[in-house]
C-alpha cells in the first residue's frame, strides 16, 4: 500500500510517497534532520552543505554497517562449516563405537 507522508527536515516539509509506515518515515526524517542540524550547529554549514555532508556521513555509516554485516556472515558461515564437520565426526564416532561394542559383545560371548 502506498502512503503519502509529510515529514519535516530542518524546518522544511517534504511529502514522500512510500510503502513504509508513516512512523518509520518520520523516524528516518528525524534522523536526517538531526544529522543536518548537528552539522549546521557545529560547522556553521548552510542547508545545502549540511545536506551533502549528512548524506556523506550516513553513507559512511551504511558502508561500515555493510562491512560489519559481511564479516559477521563470514564468521557465521565458518561456524556452520565447523558445526557440520563436528556433526560428521560425531556420526563417524557413533558408528565406530557401535562397531567396537558389537566386537566386544562377541568377545564376551566366547
Secondary structure, 3 states (H helix, E strand, C coil): CCEEEEEEECCEEEEEEECCCHHHHHHHHHHHHHHHHHHHHHHCCCHHHHHHHHHHHHHHHHHHHHHHHHHHHHHHHHHHHHHHHHHHHHHHHHHHHHHHHHHHHHHHHC
